[in-house]
Amino acid sequence: MSNTVFIDLIAHALDTALTVSLLCAIAVILFLLLLIHRYRKWLDQVGNSATRLAKGDFSKPIKVTGPPPVAALAETLNQMAQQLDDRLSEVVRQRNELGTILSSMDEGVLAVDSQLRVISLNRSAAMLLQMDPALAIDRSIEQAITDPELRRYISQPLETGKGVQGEVKLARSRIQPAQPIWTKKALPKGEASDESDEADPSDEEERIDYTPSVDERTIEATSAILRDAAGRRMGVVLVLHDVSELRRLESIRQDFVANVSHEIRTPISAIKAAAETLVDDLEYDPEVPPDLTTLRNFLGIIARQAERLHAIVEDLLSLARIEQGKREDAIELKPGPLSPVIAAAVETCQAKADQKEISIRVDCEFGLMAQMNRTMLEQAIINLIDNAVKYSPASSKVEVHAIKTRNEVKVTVLDEGRGIEPEHLPRLFERFYRTDRARSRQMGGTGLGLSIVKHIAEAHGGRVSVESRPGVGSTFILTLPLGSTKL
């Protein structure tokens, strides 16, 4: 073989090897590109799923596909997502429980951060402070709370590190319905109203006027520092408790005790003084017989004051029985005719009226029914008529009317007495309240009669009111639920 042929063979072999190497390199490059494309597709899927997890969407797990490293990464992300989902669910559950507890509390709870911005408040706090929760969040306390004393309860703990406790007075405006106003319905064109016919309640429609009013609430406020896990001050929590009703009841109790003490002390002092005088007279000279006239006078004082004490105790016991019956729902009410009850009450008061030559006129529709406890209702009407007779001048008249108005029955007692000044009317049904204490005691009143009427009316689901003009007379109105039917 010549050198030329050998060289040609070597050149051909080299060309073949180069071609094969080039093809292998191209194949490797294509394989690598394909592998990179597949890895990139898997990694993009993992990346997109991780982005979805970062946004809080744990609804779909990552598909575990691809080579082992990518599959291991996907599995790790799935486990992390499950743990995050479990923890977030627990946080949401605890937050909802806390929100439910706060919203169900009667106490108001308000929290602010270290910059004195509102971060949370419950329903009770929003009602007490008259805030809109949606508008109050993130607002400063100067914008959210108008009362400067209440703002001090929030700002002071951040300055001193100590909570504050006390009571504040908050004036709240509210819209309340006034008494219903009945107006005639508009008649269609061509229909004339017959004024001679008796008024039909169905021809009337109710219009309720709403009037603004302001009431002052007594709030017990307690503030404390909010601290983070490291003990740093991060804000203040304020707890508000409405104690208005408690303070009102305490005031009523104090007034009641003072009034009872005062009312009882007067007859007891009179009895004590009369008894001591009699004892002194008998001990002064035992051999001298006592003066029967003096003895009779002092014994009369003792008898009258003892009777007064007895009347006060009986009225107090009546009030206690009525109030206990209301609390225990032990007062039985049933429909009954009203006319016999009024007649019995008038008969009871007739003797006192005859002594002053006062006529009692009754106007009650026959068969008019009312929901009642007959014994209690008769006592209430007796108290009203007796009160009218007591404060009416001689030879005057007292009128008792019973009428039906829609779903109610009104028993009205009118007198021709001297009337009551307007400033006394709001408190007239309070226990022991008197417009003229000396005159009331002189006439033998206990100061509990009208309070008993009020409690009896409330026990019947009704109410009592008064209208009076000085020098003209007074009108007491006892309103009761209407009975089921007429006889």
Secondary structure as UniProt FT lines:
FT   HELIX           3..54
FT   TURN            55..56
FT   HELIX           68..104
FT   STRAND          108..113
FT   TURN            114..115
FT   STRAND          117..121
FT   HELIX           123..129
FT   HELIX           133..136
FT   TURN            137..138
FT   HELIX           141..144
FT   HELIX           148..160
FT   STRAND          165..184
FT   TURN            189..190
FT   TURN            195..196
FT   HELIX           201..203
FT   STRAND          204..227
FT   TURN            229..230
FT   STRAND          233..242
FT   HELIX           244..284
FT   TURN            286..287
FT   HELIX           292..327
FT   TURN            328..329
FT   STRAND          334..337
FT   HELIX           339..355
FT   TURN            356..357
FT   STRAND          359..364
FT   TURN            366..367
FT   STRAND          369..372
FT   HELIX           374..390
FT   TURN            394..395
FT   STRAND          397..405
FT   TURN            406..407
FT   STRAND          408..414
FT   HELIX           422..427
FT   TURN            428..429
FT   TURN            431..432
FT   HELIX           437..442
FT   TURN            443..444
FT   HELIX           449..459
FT   TURN            460..461
FT   STRAND          463..469
FT   TURN            470..472
FT   STRAND          473..482
//
